[in-house]
Amino acid sequence: MTFEAVDICKAFDGFEVLRNVSISMPLDGLVGLIGPNGAGKSTLFSVISGFMPPSSGHVTFDGMSMDGMSASARARQGMVRTFQVPKEFSHLTVRENLMAAAPGQAGESLSGLFLRPGLIRQQEKALKARADEVIAFLRLDRVADSSAGLLSGGQKKLLELGRALMVEPRLILLDEPFAGVNPVLIAEIMERIRELNGRGIGFFIIEHDLEALTRLVSHLYVMDQGAILAEGEPAAVLAEKAVRDAYLGGEA
Ligand SMILES: Nc1ncnc2c1ncn2[C@@H]1O[C@H](COP(=O)(O)OP(=O)(O)OP(=O)(O)O)[C@@H](O)[C@H]1O
């Protein structure tokens, strides 16, 4: 069971941001993606998660082609992404944010709302139970009924992970889960990721905090100027001269 992106290209107004990027990972793997600012990492996430069409290239998930699928269709198949800047609804509570993240609710359409009120009540009960499970797992109990806008930066990252978990994913793409998060909460987020990975959920993680990332992942990809520069076991990859030159400015 693998996730594969093959020869992904993406251009904005003729400017090539992704040049034949290929990734392959086990669906239950823990894989990192690093690279200097502007290397194309977030664009790669947007393309493989269906938020942006590629100029060319293919994505397969457990042997199934995802080419042309919307982001929500990909999420229903089990692949979901988080964003660098958390996308919570700040006026809703943490629990409401989680409930709103689950896909395919009957109440989403007007016909569902008017024709199937019983079904909606039943779905809402199940959603609330699922949200409460996620809240307990992420230790967000104390803020479950607070407005999401009032959370700390680290708690917002946890909520972002929680919103991904509501989709019951098989593979989560995390965009900078540790950015702006204090060390205690980083350790906690890492622990939750490890626990989820132990249950078979795969992670593909963009992160600038190399120290934290290399403690977490078993395989690392490095991007520079829209292309994959290196991949492999993290310590070996970080020792490569080309990587040090590109990513660390050659000073390491
Ligand atoms: N929607 C867009 N339209 C035009 N150019 C874009 C768009 N999105 C990204 N780019 C450009 O694509 C390049 C790659 O950006 P991207 O955000 O993917 O890099 P990144 O590696 O994630 O960087 P960072 O680590 O700073 O987040 C940059 O030059 C950026 O300006």
PDBQT file of the ligand as one rigid body, heavy atoms in Angstrom, charges set to zero:
ROOT
HETATM    1  N1  LIG A 301      -0.835  30.868  -6.309  1.00  0.00    +0.000 N 
HETATM    2  C1  LIG A 301       0.379  31.207  -6.719  1.00  0.00    +0.000 A 
HETATM    3  N2  LIG A 301       0.568  32.038  -7.795  1.00  0.00    +0.000 NA
HETATM    4  C2  LIG A 301       1.821  32.363  -8.202  1.00  0.00    +0.000 A 
HETATM    5  N3  LIG A 301       2.948  31.918  -7.622  1.00  0.00    +0.000 NA
HETATM    6  C3  LIG A 301       2.826  31.116  -6.557  1.00  0.00    +0.000 A 
HETATM    7  C4  LIG A 301       1.547  30.711  -6.055  1.00  0.00    +0.000 A 
HETATM    8  N4  LIG A 301       1.748  29.886  -4.984  1.00  0.00    +0.000 NA
HETATM    9  C5  LIG A 301       3.079  29.794  -4.829  1.00  0.00    +0.000 A 
HETATM   10  N5  LIG A 301       3.726  30.513  -5.769  1.00  0.00    +0.000 N 
HETATM   11  C6  LIG A 301       5.190  30.611  -5.918  1.00  0.00    +0.000 C 
HETATM   12  O1  LIG A 301       5.676  29.297  -5.979  1.00  0.00    +0.000 OA
HETATM   13  C7  LIG A 301       6.945  29.208  -5.335  1.00  0.00    +0.000 C 
HETATM   14  C8  LIG A 301       6.902  28.090  -4.307  1.00  0.00    +0.000 C 
HETATM   15  O2  LIG A 301       6.084  28.494  -3.217  1.00  0.00    +0.000 OA
HETATM   16  P1  LIG A 301       5.692  27.495  -2.048  1.00  0.00    +0.000 P 
HETATM   17  O3  LIG A 301       4.822  28.253  -1.092  1.00  0.00    +0.000 OA
HETATM   18  O4  LIG A 301       5.175  26.233  -2.602  1.00  0.00    +0.000 OA
HETATM   19  O5  LIG A 301       7.131  27.232  -1.394  1.00  0.00    +0.000 OA
HETATM   20  P2  LIG A 301       7.474  26.564   0.010  1.00  0.00    +0.000 P 
HETATM   21  O6  LIG A 301       8.623  25.657  -0.225  1.00  0.00    +0.000 OA
HETATM   22  O7  LIG A 301       6.261  25.976   0.644  1.00  0.00    +0.000 OA
HETATM   23  O8  LIG A 301       7.978  27.825   0.839  1.00  0.00    +0.000 OA
HETATM   24  P3  LIG A 301       7.883  28.158   2.414  1.00  0.00    +0.000 P 
HETATM   25  O9  LIG A 301       8.827  27.222   3.102  1.00  0.00    +0.000 OA
HETATM   26  O10 LIG A 301       8.347  29.580   2.482  1.00  0.00    +0.000 OA
HETATM   27  O11 LIG A 301       6.459  27.986   2.833  1.00  0.00    +0.000 OA
HETATM   28  C9  LIG A 301       7.247  30.577  -4.782  1.00  0.00    +0.000 C 
HETATM   29  O12 LIG A 301       8.104  31.241  -5.688  1.00  0.00    +0.000 OA
HETATM   30  C10 LIG A 301       5.885  31.231  -4.727  1.00  0.00    +0.000 C 
HETATM   31  O13 LIG A 301       6.000  32.636  -4.876  1.00  0.00    +0.000 OA
ENDROOT
TORSDOF 0
